[in-house]
Amino acid sequence: MTSTMNSPAHHRQLGDQTWQADAICQSTEYSPVDPEVFFPEPDETAKIATAKALCGQCPVRRTCLDAALEGGDTDGIRGGLTEEERGPLHDKLASRLDYSRVNATIAGRDVHLTHTERRAVEYAAYRHGVSEQRLAWLLKVTEEHAKKRYREIRRAERNRTLNQPKTNTPPTETSGERLIRDDFGTAA
């Protein structure tokens, strides 16, 4: 599994694009920004440096990066990273596990989740006694699917308990001496 992160505290909700209004790359009357700066050719190092400097000042940089990764955007500089720098993150996205996203979902927010985060929500909901109906609502799935996931989790929990090795406890000692088989007598 990939590393676990705990930030940012406020995640972009499903379909939410309002964060773009706070982005530094948005051209305004007082701060004109050329959008072409964010789509440089690989050898245009001055444009790349300019775009990264702007991204470094952006209050929604992390949200921009998340949106690029979750949306599969592979062109241009997004979230302060070039296309090449985002490549490995795109590859690892499905296994991202950010507990702040899991907790936000359990709390009822519509947050973009990876496959691994969806599984973590299911396990957390199961352990906290969240109803199947609520889980279905949280994950935007049918109640039948939520019931199926809970059955699979119950089965996995049962199998994990059954597969745990039994620990042999050493025989107790009396007055500093080890007991041997003859001390217990024979079975009748």
CORQUITA-V335398 format. One record per backbone hydrogen bond with DSSP energy under -0.5 kcal/mol. CO is the residue of the C=O (numbers start at 1). NH is the residue of the N-H. If there is no record, write none. Layout:
CO_NH, CO_NH
//
This chain:
3_97, 5_99, 5_100, 9_11, 12_112, 13_16, 17_20, 18_21, 19_22, 20_23, 23_26, 25_27, 31_28, 33_35, 34_37, 35_38, 36_39, 38_77, 41_44, 43_45, 44_48, 45_49, 46_50, 47_51, 48_52, 49_53, 50_54, 51_55, 52_56, 53_57, 54_57, 55_58, 58_61, 60_64, 61_65, 62_66, 63_67, 64_68, 65_69, 66_70, 67_71, 68_72, 68_73, 69_72, 76_78, 78_81, 81_78, 82_86, 83_87, 84_88, 86_90, 87_91, 88_92, 89_93, 90_93, 92_95, 93_96, 94_116, 95_2, 97_5, 97_99, 98_101, 98_102, 99_103, 100_104, 101_105, 102_106, 103_107, 104_109, 105_108, 109_111, 110_14, 114_118, 115_119, 116_120, 117_121, 118_122, 119_123, 120_124, 121_125, 122_126, 123_127, 124_128, 125_130, 126_129, 131_135, 132_136, 133_137, 134_138, 135_139, 136_140, 136_141, 142_146, 143_147, 144_148, 145_149, 146_150, 147_151, 148_152, 149_153, 150_154, 151_155, 152_156, 153_157, 154_158, 155_159, 156_160, 157_161, 158_162, 159_163, 161_164, 166_168, 167_169, 172_179, 174_177, 177_174, 180_183, 181_184, 182_185
//
